[in-house]
Amino acid sequence: MIKALDTATQGLLQAERRATDIAKDILKTTSEAASFTLDSENGPSANTVASTTDPASAPPSDHPGYGNLIQQFADLRGEQRAFEANAKVFKEVDETLGSLIDDIG
């Protein structure tokens, strides 16, 4: 039982670390894609800010980060599932140990 708790704990920690790394990569990718430039020295205005939300100024769909972004979100979802599975194992073992202690005590 203790080995099962240790394995579930290690799985939780690994999933959390991988999810954090993936989230950092997503943040980096999206912040690079959301950057803007000013076309004028007079300061920003509605006409001088080129943003990626404007279809004309958006990078092409084959921009290096966009395909990777989809994969990163899929990986993040996978890590969420791994975390949930390990949490469920941890909870079940904890409940089983609690029942055994109650029966013995």
Contact map, one row per residue, 1 for C-alpha under 8 A:
111110000000000000000000000000000000000000000000000000000000000000000000000000000000000000001000100000000
111111000000000000000000000000000000000000000000000000000000000000000000000000000000000000000000000000000
111111100000000000000000000000000000000000000000000000000000000000000000000000000000000000000000000000000
111111110000000000000000000000000000000000000000000000000000000000000000000000000000000011001000000000000
111111111000000000000000000000000000000000000000000000000000000000000000000000000000000011001100000000000
011111111100000000000000000000000000000000000000000000000000000000000000000000000000000000000000000000000
001111111110000000000000000000000000000000000000000000000000000000000000000000000000000000000000000000000
000111111111000000000000000000000000000000000000000000000000000000000000000000000000011011000000000000000
000011111111100000000000000000000000000000000000000000000000000000000000000000000000010001000000000000000
000001111111110000000000000000000000000000000000000000000000000000000000000000000000000000000000000000000
000000111111111000000000000000000000000000000000000000000000000000000000000000000110010000000000000000000
000000011111111100000000000000000000000000000000000000000000000000000000000000000110011000000000000000000
000000001111111110000000000000000000000000000000000000000000000000000000000000000000000000000000000000000
000000000111111111000000000000000000000000000000000000000000000000000000000000000000000000000000000000000
000000000011111111100000000000000000000000000000000000000000000000000000000000110110000000000000000000000
000000000001111111110000000000000000000000000000000000000000000000000000000000100010000000000000000000000
000000000000111111111000000000000000000000000000000000000000000000000000000000000000000000000000000000000
000000000000011111111100000000000000000000000000000000000000000000000000000000100000000000000000000000000
000000000000001111111110000000000000000000000000000000000000000000000000000100110000000000000000000000000
000000000000000111111111000000000000000000000000000000000000000000000000000000000000000000000000000000000
000000000000000011111111100000000000000000000000000000000000000000000000000000000000000000000000000000000
000000000000000001111111110000000000000000000000000000000000000000000001001100000000000000000000000000000
000000000000000000111111111000000000000000000000000000000000000000000000000100000000000000000000000000000
000000000000000000011111111100000000000000000000000000000000000000000000000000000000000000000000000000000
000000000000000000001111111110000000000000000000000000000000000000000001000000000000000000000000000000000
000000000000000000000111111111000000000000000000000000000000000000001001100000000000000000000000000000000
000000000000000000000011111111100000000000000000000000000000000000000000000000000000000000000000000000000
000000000000000000000001111111110000000000000000000000000000000000000000000000000000000000000000000000000
000000000000000000000000111111111000000000000000000000000000000010001000000000000000000000000000000000000
000000000000000000000000011111111100000000000000000000000000000000000000000000000000000000000000000000000
000000000000000000000000001111111110000000000000000000000000000000000000000000000000000000000000000000000
000000000000000000000000000111111110000000000000000000000000000000000000000000000000000000000000000000000
000000000000000000000000000011111110000000000000000100000010000010000000000000000000000000000000000000000
000000000000000000000000000001111111000000000000001100000000000000000000000000000000000000000000000000000
000000000000000000000000000000111111100000000000001100000000000000000000000000000000000000000000000000000
000000000000000000000000000000000111110000000000111100000000000000000000000000000000000000000000000000000
000000000000000000000000000000000011111000000000111000000000000000000000000000000000000000000000000000000
000000000000000000000000000000000001111110110001110000000000000000000000000000000000000000000000000000000
000000000000000000000000000000000000111110000001110000000000000000000000000000000000000000000000000000000
000000000000000000000000000000000000011111110001000000000000000000000000000000000000000000000000000000000
000000000000000000000000000000000000011111100000000000000000000000000000000000000000000000000000000000000
000000000000000000000000000000000000000111110000000000000000000000000000000000000000000000000000000000000
000000000000000000000000000000000000010111111000000000000000000000000000000000000000000000000000000000000
000000000000000000000000000000000000010101111111100000000000000000000000000000000000000000000000000000000
000000000000000000000000000000000000000000111111100000000000000000000000000000000000000000000000000000000
000000000000000000000000000000000000000000011111100000000000000000000000000000000000000000000000000000000
000000000000000000000000000000000000000000011111100000000000000000000000000000000000000000000000000000000
000000000000000000000000000000000000011100011111110000000000000000000000000000000000000000000000000000000
000000000000000000000000000000000001111000011111111000000000000000000000000000000000000000000000000000000
000000000000000000000000000000000001111000000001111101001000000000000000000000000000000000000000000000000
000000000000000000000000000000000111100000000000111111001100000000000000000000000000000000000000000000000
000000000000000000000000000000001111000000000000011111101110000000000000000000000000000000000000000000000
000000000000000000000000000000000000000000000000001111101100000000000000000000000000000000000000000000000
000000000000000000000000000000000000000000000000011111111100000000000000000000000000000000000000000000000
000000000000000000000000000000000000000000000000000111111100000000000000000000000000000000000000000000000
000000000000000000000000000000000000000000000000000001111100000000000000000000000000000000000000000000000
000000000000000000000000000000000000000000000000011111111110000000000000000000000000000000000000000000000
000000000000000000000000000000000000000000000000001111111111000000000000000000000000000000000000000000000
000000000000000000000000000000001000000000000000000100001111101000000000000000000000000000000000000000000
000000000000000000000000000000000000000000000000000000000111111000000000000000000000000000000000000000000
000000000000000000000000000000000000000000000000000000000011111001000000000000000000000000000000000000000
000000000000000000000000000000000000000000000000000000000001111101100000000000000000000000000000000000000
000000000000000000000000000000000000000000000000000000000011111111100000000000000000000000000000000000000
000000000000000000000000000000000000000000000000000000000000011111110000000000000000000000000000000000000
000000000000000000000000000010001000000000000000000000000000001111111000000000000000000000000000000000000
000000000000000000000000000000000000000000000000000000000000111111111100000000000000000000000000000000000
000000000000000000000000000000000000000000000000000000000000011111111110000000000000000000000000000000000
000000000000000000000000000000000000000000000000000000000000000111111111000000000000000000000000000000000
000000000000000000000000010010000000000000000000000000000000000011111111100000000000000000000000000000000
000000000000000000000000000000000000000000000000000000000000000001111111110000000000000000000000000000000
000000000000000000000000000000000000000000000000000000000000000000111111111000000000000000000000000000000
000000000000000000000100110000000000000000000000000000000000000000011111111100000000000000000000000000000
000000000000000000000000010000000000000000000000000000000000000000001111111110000000000000000000000000000
000000000000000000000000000000000000000000000000000000000000000000000111111111000000000000000000000000000
000000000000000000000100000000000000000000000000000000000000000000000011111111100000000000000000000000000
000000000000000000100110000000000000000000000000000000000000000000000001111111110000000000000000000000000
000000000000000000000000000000000000000000000000000000000000000000000000111111111000000000000000000000000
000000000000000000000000000000000000000000000000000000000000000000000000011111111100000000000000000000000
000000000000001101100000000000000000000000000000000000000000000000000000001111111110000000000000000000000
000000000000001000100000000000000000000000000000000000000000000000000000000111111111000000000000000000000
000000000000000000000000000000000000000000000000000000000000000000000000000011111111100000000000000000000
000000000011001000000000000000000000000000000000000000000000000000000000000001111111110000000000000000000
000000000011001100000000000000000000000000000000000000000000000000000000000000111111111000000000000000000
000000000000000000000000000000000000000000000000000000000000000000000000000000011111111100000000000000000
000000000000000000000000000000000000000000000000000000000000000000000000000000001111111110000000000000000
000000011011000000000000000000000000000000000000000000000000000000000000000000000111111111000000000000000
000000010001000000000000000000000000000000000000000000000000000000000000000000000011111111100000000000000
000000000000000000000000000000000000000000000000000000000000000000000000000000000001111111110000000000000
000110010000000000000000000000000000000000000000000000000000000000000000000000000000111111111000000000000
000110011000000000000000000000000000000000000000000000000000000000000000000000000000011111111100000000000
000000000000000000000000000000000000000000000000000000000000000000000000000000000000001111111110000000000
000000000000000000000000000000000000000000000000000000000000000000000000000000000000000111111111000000000
100110000000000000000000000000000000000000000000000000000000000000000000000000000000000011111111100000000
000010000000000000000000000000000000000000000000000000000000000000000000000000000000000001111111110000000
000000000000000000000000000000000000000000000000000000000000000000000000000000000000000000111111111000000
000000000000000000000000000000000000000000000000000000000000000000000000000000000000000000011111111100000
100000000000000000000000000000000000000000000000000000000000000000000000000000000000000000001111111110000
000000000000000000000000000000000000000000000000000000000000000000000000000000000000000000000111111111000
000000000000000000000000000000000000000000000000000000000000000000000000000000000000000000000011111111100
000000000000000000000000000000000000000000000000000000000000000000000000000000000000000000000001111111110
000000000000000000000000000000000000000000000000000000000000000000000000000000000000000000000000111111111
000000000000000000000000000000000000000000000000000000000000000000000000000000000000000000000000011111111
000000000000000000000000000000000000000000000000000000000000000000000000000000000000000000000000001111111
000000000000000000000000000000000000000000000000000000000000000000000000000000000000000000000000000111111
000000000000000000000000000000000000000000000000000000000000000000000000000000000000000000000000000011111
